[in-house]
């Protein structure tokens, strides 16, 4: 297979991942606004799509981390990157199907690390960067966001305790439109860069760009457009889990969750930490649930989400390793992995149509007994 054609195939695959990232992670920005009625579902995803596109042009620090810091680009081949992307895409589709808000970022990192490790050896993976810029922030970020959201929720209810409930709800719903918009902007700023970084890595590996190069303008635009398109389709299954499955969200809680998520995400993007938007926003929603007196948190759902987070990086790494090993064997290997990926993705999509979740029923979470309820002592 001609190298230039293979580069095009891998770039298209990277944009497909970016698309799945968009519809997989729409819930991060808009789930609480949809759940509280601050925005109608279709309006919410449309607004989020536009701001994801705008956010892609804000910064490229995270893209640089991925293209020149995660793996040794002198030992990585284009088929290896292809295998890593396949691992990330399939994990995204699987977790979307079951409605679990797992990390698209960690799926991408896991797929790339697994494919690189199995095909080029452990020495090609910069484990110091993995720990410093992925593992440590992944543990700290949802905790920080959750604590900030908990305090924000507590203050919101204390400050408005004597006000009329309708006035409070209406005011916070207006605030949610602004805060959800900022989360969407932050998502585009952080997550679109990850695809930019992968495409830049492909271009460096193929000799089209010099080592250490930043993403070209066309890469920034293509990544922003792909994530915006995916966002507009709306990952309704995950929106339902985030907005209704974890806890019942009121507008003050939604506002607190979104503002805390925005602060953490924009700060991390500026510092070059490729945080998972999913983990940050989930932590914020959980913190907002705990910040309201007598609020119920469905710990069964929270536990399933935590397991998905735990398994995302290694699961995507295993799939990426297998796909990368086969793809790196030659043209036939690349073609075989491409066919298998299309069949697997198509099968997951067809299975999802049996019980579709749409904008019409996104706020109808299946009633299941809560494993436990949490009442904050505030």
C-alpha positions as CSV (number, residue, x, y, z in Angstrom):
1,X,0.0,0.0,0.0
2,X,1.4,3.4,-1.0
3,X,2.5,5.4,2.0
4,X,0.7,8.5,1.0
5,X,-2.6,6.6,0.6
6,X,-2.0,4.9,4.0
7,X,-1.5,8.3,5.5
8,X,-4.8,9.5,4.1
9,X,-6.5,6.3,5.5
10,X,-5.1,7.0,8.9
11,X,-6.0,10.7,8.9
12,X,-9.6,9.7,7.9
13,X,-9.6,7.1,10.7
14,X,-8.4,9.8,13.2
15,X,-11.3,12.1,12.1
16,X,-13.7,9.2,12.6
17,X,-12.4,8.9,16.1
18,X,-12.9,12.6,16.6
19,X,-16.5,12.3,15.4
20,X,-17.2,9.5,17.9
21,X,-15.5,11.7,20.5
22,X,-18.0,14.4,19.7
23,X,-21.2,12.4,20.0
24,X,-19.8,10.3,22.9
25,X,-18.9,13.4,25.0
26,X,-21.8,15.7,24.2
27,X,-23.2,14.7,27.5
28,X,-20.3,16.3,29.3
29,X,-21.4,19.8,28.4
30,X,-25.2,19.6,27.9
31,X,-26.5,16.7,30.1
32,X,-27.4,18.9,33.1
33,X,-28.8,21.7,31.0
34,X,-31.1,19.3,29.2
35,X,-32.1,17.5,32.4
36,X,-33.1,20.8,34.2
37,X,-34.9,22.2,31.1
38,X,-32.5,25.1,30.7
39,X,-32.1,24.1,27.0
40,X,-34.2,21.9,24.7
41,X,-32.2,18.9,23.6
42,X,-31.8,19.8,19.9
43,X,-30.9,23.4,20.8
44,X,-28.3,22.2,23.3
45,X,-26.4,19.9,20.9
46,X,-26.5,22.6,18.2
47,X,-25.0,25.2,20.5
48,X,-22.4,22.7,21.8
49,X,-21.4,21.8,18.2
50,X,-20.7,25.4,17.3
51,X,-18.7,26.0,20.4
52,X,-16.7,22.8,20.0
53,X,-15.6,24.0,16.6
54,X,-14.6,27.4,18.0
55,X,-12.8,25.8,20.9
56,X,-10.6,23.8,18.5
57,X,-8.8,27.1,17.6
58,X,-8.1,28.3,21.1
59,X,-5.0,26.3,22.0
60,X,-2.6,23.5,20.7
61,X,-0.7,22.7,23.9
62,X,-2.4,19.4,24.4
63,X,-1.9,18.4,20.7
64,X,1.9,19.0,21.2
65,X,1.9,16.7,24.2
66,X,0.4,13.9,22.2
67,X,2.3,14.4,19.0
68,X,5.7,14.7,20.7
69,X,5.5,13.5,24.3
70,X,3.4,10.3,24.7
71,X,5.4,8.0,22.4
72,X,8.7,8.1,20.6
73,X,7.7,9.3,17.2
74,X,11.0,7.9,15.7
75,X,9.9,4.4,16.5
76,X,6.2,4.7,15.6
77,X,4.9,3.7,12.1
78,X,1.7,4.9,10.4
79,X,0.1,1.4,10.7
80,X,0.8,1.4,14.4
81,X,-1.1,4.7,14.8
82,X,-4.0,3.2,12.7
83,X,-4.2,0.2,15.1
84,X,-4.3,2.5,18.1
85,X,-7.1,4.5,16.6
86,X,-9.2,1.4,15.9
87,X,-8.9,0.4,19.5
88,X,-10.1,3.8,20.7
89,X,-13.0,3.9,18.2
90,X,-14.3,0.5,19.1
91,X,-14.2,1.2,22.9
92,X,-16.0,4.5,22.3
93,X,-18.7,2.8,20.4
94,X,-19.1,0.0,22.9
95,X,-19.4,2.3,25.9
96,X,-21.8,4.6,24.0
97,X,-24.0,1.5,23.3
98,X,-24.3,0.7,27.0
99,X,-24.7,4.3,27.9
100,X,-21.5,4.6,30.0
101,X,-19.7,7.9,30.0
102,X,-16.1,6.5,29.7
103,X,-13.2,8.6,28.7
104,X,-12.6,9.1,25.0
105,X,-9.3,10.6,25.8
106,X,-8.1,7.5,27.7
107,X,-9.4,5.3,25.0
108,X,-7.2,7.2,22.5
109,X,-4.2,7.1,24.8
110,X,-4.7,3.4,25.6
111,X,-5.1,2.4,22.0
112,X,-2.0,4.3,20.9
113,X,0.1,3.0,23.9
114,X,-1.0,-0.6,23.3
115,X,-0.3,-0.5,19.6
116,X,3.1,1.2,20.1
117,X,4.2,-1.1,22.9
118,X,3.4,-4.4,21.1
119,X,4.8,-3.3,17.7
120,X,7.8,-1.1,18.7
121,X,8.6,-2.3,22.2
122,X,8.1,-0.7,25.6
123,X,11.0,1.6,25.0
124,X,8.9,3.5,22.5
125,X,6.3,4.5,25.2
126,X,7.3,7.5,27.4
127,X,5.9,6.2,30.6
128,X,7.1,9.3,32.6
129,X,4.8,11.4,30.4
130,X,2.0,8.9,30.7
131,X,2.1,9.0,34.5
132,X,2.8,12.8,34.8
133,X,0.3,14.1,32.3
134,X,-2.3,11.4,32.1
135,X,-2.5,9.1,35.1
136,X,-2.0,11.7,37.9
137,X,-4.4,14.3,36.4
138,X,-7.0,11.6,35.7
139,X,-7.1,10.8,39.4
140,X,-6.9,14.3,40.7
141,X,-9.2,16.1,38.2
142,X,-12.6,14.5,39.0
143,X,-11.9,14.8,42.8
144,X,-11.0,18.5,42.5
145,X,-14.0,19.2,40.2
146,X,-16.3,17.3,42.5
147,X,-15.2,19.2,45.6
148,X,-15.6,22.5,43.8
149,X,-19.1,21.6,42.5
150,X,-20.1,20.4,46.0
151,X,-19.0,23.7,47.6
152,X,-20.6,25.7,44.7
153,X,-23.9,23.8,45.2
154,X,-23.9,24.4,48.9
155,X,-23.3,28.1,48.5
156,X,-25.9,28.4,45.7
157,X,-28.6,26.9,48.0
158,X,-27.5,28.9,51.0
159,X,-27.4,32.2,49.2
160,X,-30.8,31.7,47.6
161,X,-32.5,30.1,50.6
162,X,-34.9,33.0,51.2
163,X,-35.7,33.6,47.5
164,X,-38.7,32.2,45.7
165,X,-37.9,28.8,44.2
166,X,-39.3,29.7,40.7
167,X,-37.1,32.8,40.6
168,X,-34.1,30.8,41.7
169,X,-34.7,28.1,39.1
170,X,-35.3,30.6,36.3
171,X,-32.2,32.5,37.2
172,X,-29.9,29.5,37.4
173,X,-31.3,28.1,34.1
174,X,-30.2,31.3,32.4
175,X,-26.8,30.9,34.1
176,X,-26.7,27.3,32.9
177,X,-26.8,28.3,29.3
178,X,-23.7,30.4,29.8
179,X,-21.9,27.7,31.9
180,X,-22.8,24.9,29.5
181,X,-21.5,26.9,26.6
182,X,-18.2,27.4,28.4
183,X,-18.0,23.6,29.0
184,X,-18.5,23.0,25.3
185,X,-15.8,25.6,24.5
186,X,-13.5,23.9,26.9
187,X,-14.3,20.5,25.4
188,X,-13.4,21.7,21.9
189,X,-10.3,23.3,23.3
190,X,-9.1,20.1,24.9
191,X,-10.5,17.1,23.0
192,X,-10.2,18.3,19.4
193,X,-6.5,18.8,20.2
194,X,-6.1,15.1,20.9
195,X,-7.0,14.3,17.3
196,X,-4.9,17.2,16.1
197,X,-2.0,15.6,18.0
198,X,-2.6,12.2,16.4
199,X,-2.8,13.6,12.9
200,X,0.3,15.6,13.5
201,X,2.1,12.5,14.7
202,X,1.1,10.7,11.5
203,X,2.5,13.5,9.4
204,X,5.7,13.6,11.4
205,X,6.0,9.8,11.2
206,X,5.5,9.8,7.4
207,X,8.1,12.6,7.0
208,X,5.5,15.2,5.9
209,X,6.3,17.4,9.0
210,X,9.5,18.0,11.0
211,X,9.7,16.5,14.5
212,X,8.3,18.9,17.1
213,X,6.0,20.6,14.7
214,X,2.7,22.1,15.8
215,X,-0.6,21.1,14.0
216,X,-1.1,22.9,10.6
217,X,-4.2,25.1,10.2
218,X,-6.0,22.5,8.0
219,X,-5.5,19.9,10.7
220,X,-7.0,22.2,13.4
221,X,-10.0,23.0,11.1
222,X,-10.6,19.4,10.2
223,X,-10.4,18.2,13.8
224,X,-12.8,21.0,14.9
225,X,-15.3,20.2,12.2
226,X,-15.3,16.5,12.9
227,X,-15.9,16.8,16.7
228,X,-18.6,19.5,16.0
229,X,-20.4,17.1,13.6
230,X,-20.3,14.3,16.1
231,X,-21.5,16.6,18.9
232,X,-24.5,17.8,16.8
233,X,-25.8,14.2,16.4
234,X,-25.9,14.0,20.2
235,X,-24.9,10.9,22.1
236,X,-28.3,10.6,23.7
237,X,-27.6,7.4,25.6
238,X,-24.8,8.9,27.6
239,X,-26.6,12.2,28.0
240,X,-29.4,10.3,29.7
241,X,-27.0,8.6,32.1
242,X,-25.2,11.8,33.0
243,X,-28.3,14.0,33.2
244,X,-30.8,11.6,34.9
245,X,-29.0,8.4,35.8
246,X,-26.4,9.6,38.4
247,X,-28.6,12.0,40.4
248,X,-31.6,14.2,40.0
249,X,-30.2,17.6,39.0
250,X,-31.8,20.9,39.8
251,X,-30.7,24.1,38.1
252,X,-28.5,25.4,40.9
253,X,-26.7,22.1,40.9
254,X,-26.4,22.1,37.2
255,X,-24.9,25.6,37.2
256,X,-22.4,24.6,39.9
257,X,-21.4,21.4,38.1
258,X,-20.8,23.2,34.8
259,X,-18.9,26.1,36.2
260,X,-16.5,23.8,38.2
261,X,-16.0,21.6,35.1
262,X,-15.2,24.7,33.0
263,X,-12.6,26.0,35.5
264,X,-10.8,22.6,35.7
265,X,-10.8,21.9,31.9
266,X,-9.6,25.4,30.8
267,X,-6.9,25.4,33.3
268,X,-5.7,21.9,32.3
269,X,-5.8,22.8,28.6
270,X,-3.7,25.9,29.2
271,X,-1.1,23.8,31.1
272,X,-1.0,21.1,28.5
273,X,-2.6,18.3,30.6
274,X,-4.9,16.2,28.3
275,X,-7.6,15.6,30.9
276,X,-10.7,13.5,30.3
277,X,-13.7,15.8,30.0
278,X,-15.9,12.9,30.9
279,X,-14.2,12.3,34.2
280,X,-14.1,16.0,35.1
281,X,-17.8,16.5,34.3
282,X,-18.9,13.3,36.0
283,X,-17.0,14.3,39.1
284,X,-18.7,17.7,39.0
285,X,-22.2,16.2,38.7
286,X,-21.5,13.8,41.6
287,X,-20.2,16.6,43.7
288,X,-23.3,18.7,42.9
289,X,-25.5,15.8,43.9
290,X,-23.8,15.5,47.2
291,X,-23.9,19.3,47.8
292,X,-27.7,19.4,48.1
293,X,-29.3,18.3,51.4
294,X,-31.3,15.1,51.0
295,X,-30.1,14.6,47.5
296,X,-30.0,11.0,46.2
297,X,-27.0,9.7,44.4
298,X,-27.4,6.4,42.5
299,X,-24.1,4.7,43.6
300,X,-24.8,1.7,41.4
301,X,-24.6,3.9,38.4
302,X,-21.5,5.7,39.8
303,X,-19.8,2.4,40.4
304,X,-20.4,1.3,36.8
305,X,-19.0,4.5,35.6
306,X,-15.9,4.1,37.8
307,X,-15.4,0.6,36.4
308,X,-15.6,1.9,32.9
309,X,-13.0,4.5,33.7
310,X,-10.7,1.9,35.3
311,X,-10.9,-0.5,32.3
312,X,-10.9,2.1,29.5
313,X,-7.1,2.6,29.1
314,X,-6.1,-1.1,29.4
315,X,-9.1,-2.4,27.3
316,X,-8.4,0.1,24.5
317,X,-4.7,-0.8,24.8
318,X,-5.4,-4.5,24.3
319,X,-7.5,-3.9,21.3
320,X,-5.0,-1.3,20.0
321,X,-2.2,-3.8,20.5
322,X,-3.9,-6.5,18.6
323,X,-4.9,-4.2,15.8
324,X,-1.5,-2.5,15.7
325,X,0.3,-5.8,15.5
326,X,-1.8,-7.0,12.6
327,X,-1.8,-3.7,10.8
328,X,2.0,-3.4,11.1
329,X,2.4,-6.7,9.3
330,X,1.7,-5.2,5.9
331,X,-0.9,-4.0,3.5
332,X,-3.1,-7.1,4.0
333,X,-3.0,-6.5,7.8
334,X,-4.2,-2.9,7.4
335,X,-7.0,-4.0,5.1
336,X,-8.1,-6.8,7.4
337,X,-8.2,-4.5,10.5
338,X,-10.2,-1.9,8.5
339,X,-12.8,-4.5,7.5
340,X,-13.1,-5.9,11.0
341,X,-13.4,-2.4,12.5
342,X,-16.2,-1.5,10.1
343,X,-18.1,-4.7,10.7
344,X,-17.8,-4.4,14.5
345,X,-18.8,-0.7,14.5
346,X,-21.7,-1.5,12.2
347,X,-22.9,-4.3,14.4
348,X,-22.8,-2.1,17.5
349,X,-24.8,0.6,15.7
350,X,-27.5,-1.9,14.5
351,X,-27.8,-3.3,18.0
352,X,-28.4,0.2,19.3
353,X,-31.4,0.7,17.1
354,X,-33.4,-2.0,18.9
355,X,-33.9,0.4,21.8
356,X,-33.0,3.8,20.5
357,X,-32.5,6.8,22.8
358,X,-33.4,10.1,21.1
359,X,-34.0,13.7,21.9
360,X,-37.6,12.8,22.6
361,X,-36.9,10.3,25.4
362,X,-33.5,11.4,26.7
363,X,-34.9,12.5,30.0
364,X,-36.7,9.2,30.6
365,X,-34.1,7.3,32.6
366,X,-35.2,3.6,33.3
367,X,-36.4,3.4,36.9
368,X,-34.1,1.2,38.8
369,X,-33.8,0.9,42.6
370,X,-30.9,2.9,43.9
371,X,-28.3,0.8,45.5
372,X,-27.9,3.5,48.1
373,X,-28.7,7.1,48.6
374,X,-26.3,9.7,49.8
375,X,-27.3,12.6,51.9
376,X,-24.8,15.4,52.4
377,X,-24.5,16.7,55.9
378,X,-24.7,20.3,54.8
